[in-house]
Amino acid sequence: MLIVGNDYEPGGEISGMTLKQVMTELKSCGTAQNVKIYRRHGARGDLFGVSFANLGILRKRIGANHDLAEQLWRTGN
């Protein structure tokens, strides 16, 4: 497990966000307009249409968490 910064909490979780929490956050930040734009630029598959600005904010909140990143990757979204 990669630990970066001061967000490490005993119990092994960094940032404390679970896959379910992140997916819920992504879904709530997405817009239909962004989905249209991303599809027009070649995005395929499932996507929520989250702006890069919102992704950056969420990335900072989560921090570095390799296990969570792998779980997110496996969702295909």
N, C-alpha and C positions, 0 to 999 in steps of 0.2 A: 504494500500500500504506500503510495506517495503522500507525504505530508508536507504541505507548503503553507507558510504563514502561521498565524496564531489561532486558527480556527479548530485545531484538533481538540476533540472531546474524548474523555475516557470512554471506552466501549468501541472504539474503532471507527466511528463515523466522523467525517469531515463535513462541516456546514450543517449537519443534521437533517438535510432534505432527503426524502425517499424518492424512489422512482415515481410512485403515484403522485406525490406532491409536485414534482417537476412536470409531469405530464399534464396535470390539472392546470398548473400555471401557464404552460405553453398553450394549451387549448384556450384558456381565457384571454390570452394576449393576441391570438390570431384573428385575422379579418378575412372576409371573402374577397375583398379587393386585392389584398396581398397574395392570396392564393391564385387569383387570375394573373397577376403580374408574374409570379414565379413560374406558373405554367407557360406563359407566353415566352419566358426566357429559358424554357427547356426542363424545368423540374418535373419529375415523374413520381408516381406512387403517392403514398399518404403524406399529407403535410397540413399544418395548421395555418400557415400564412402569417407567421410571427415576423415582425420587422426586425432588422438587424440591430436597431437601437434597443429594442426590448430584449433581444438575445444577449446583448452586451451587459445589460443591467442584471439579467438572471445569471449570467456567467460569473459576474463579480460576487453575487450573493452565494453561489454554490462553492466557488473556489475550485481547487484541484481535488478531484475525487475519481480516480481511475475506475473503481468498481462501478460507480454510478454511470460513468461514461460508457462502459461496456454494456450496461443494462439498457441505456438509452439507444445505443447503436443497434442492439438486437430488436428493438421495437420496429425498426424500419421506417420510422417517422422522422 
